[in-house]
Amino acid sequence: MLVAALGFSIMGALVKVGSQKFGTAELVFYRSLFGLASIWLAIFIQKLPLATPHIGKHMSRALVGFTALLLFFYAIAHLPLATAITLNYTSPLFLAAFMPFFLHEKPRKILLLALAIGFIGVCLLLKPTFTKDTWFAGLLGLFSGVGAALAYIYIKRLAQVNEPDWRTVFYFTLVSSICAGLWMLFDTFQALDWQDLPVLAGLGLSATIAQLALTRAYRTGDTLVVASLAYATIMLASIYGIVWWHEHLSFDAWLAIALIILSGIISIRSSQPTQTGSR
């Protein structure tokens, strides 16, 4: 998951660079297309089978992930990088909220406290950006966190039926490429220049490596514990934003980020088994 955090933070920075020219659908398309080409090449060289009896689960995961990706990229293009990524990484809070219902367990009181702290953090984070455009981008960023949480649950379900990481990533990038390509037919389209290729190729490569690492982490590890490590992305993205774009967040914004991270940690701790040796 730490490898995934590094990859996703680089991806976010490259999305920020690419958004100066390309629209959201275009960035999702190129991210998915370069990722699809990379994963397909690896599959072709190793002669791995793509046939699966669980194609429905793959399609559900891919469509949810594609929607979350669109919302996430839009938020990155219209908000400071650290803010957009923090809103997307509210996913552990939603995971902690969803998991008891999927497991038919009653939510613990400490979990409700964690969700309340996270909600306060989100409200505080959105408070300084009070214009119509930034509120809209902020809400979409928050919804991308909901979508990401659902996508991670689908990844866990695919792992339970022994679907390999590379197959999950292949179908996700395939569906995202097709859907984003269709979207582009009804949206603006910018012509590619040679100088755009390093950014777009780096975007696809970093995202694919991160996606493979994330899928492996959720397949083999405890869902909520893995989700807690994702917060490393926020700190890396904050550093990128300060160094490259001089994005100096206010004290309220940093406090909000700290509250969201704290709520995620509490929710994860509250959801871990209590028996000895559970770690």
DAFEN-V457576 format. One record per backbone hydrogen bond with DSSP energy under -1.0 kcal/mol. CO is the residue of the C=O (numbers start at 1). NH is the residue of the N-H. Records with the same first field share a line. If there is no record, write none. Layout:
# DAFEN-V457576
CO=NH ; NH
This chain:
# DAFEN-V457576
1=5
2=6
3=7
4=8
5=9
6=10
7=11
8=12
9=13
10=14
11=15
12=16
13=17
14=18
15=19
17=20
18=21 ; 22
23=27
24=28
25=29
26=30
27=31
28=32
29=33
30=34
31=35
32=36
33=37
34=38
35=39
36=40
37=41
38=42
39=43
40=44
41=45
42=46
43=48
54=58
55=59
56=60
57=61
58=62
59=63
60=64
61=65
62=66
63=67
64=68
65=69
66=70
67=71
68=72
69=73
70=74
71=75
72=76
73=77
74=78
75=79
80=84
81=85
82=86
83=87
84=88
85=89
87=90
88=91
90=93 ; 94
91=95
92=96
93=97
94=98
95=99
98=102
99=103
100=105
108=112
109=113
110=114
111=115
112=116
113=117
114=118
115=119
116=120
117=121
118=122
119=123
120=124
121=125
122=126
123=127
128=130
131=135
132=136
133=137
134=138
135=139
136=140
137=141
138=142
139=143
140=144
142=146
143=147
144=148
145=149
146=150
147=151
148=152
149=153
150=154
151=155
152=156
153=157
154=158
155=159
156=160
158=163
159=162
164=168
165=169
166=170
167=171
168=172
169=173
170=174
171=175
172=176
173=177
174=178
175=179
176=180
177=181
178=182
179=183
180=184
183=186
184=187
193=196
194=197
196=200
197=201
198=202
199=203
200=204
201=205
202=206
203=207
204=208
205=209
206=210
207=211
208=212
209=213
210=214
211=215
212=216
213=217
214=218
215=219
216=220
217=221
222=226
223=227
224=228
225=229
228=231
229=232
230=233
231=235
232=236
233=237
234=238
235=239
236=240
237=241
238=242
239=243
240=244
241=245 ; 247
246=248
250=254
251=255
252=256
253=257
254=258
255=259
256=260
257=261
258=262
259=263
260=264
261=265
262=266
263=267
264=268
265=269
266=270
275=278
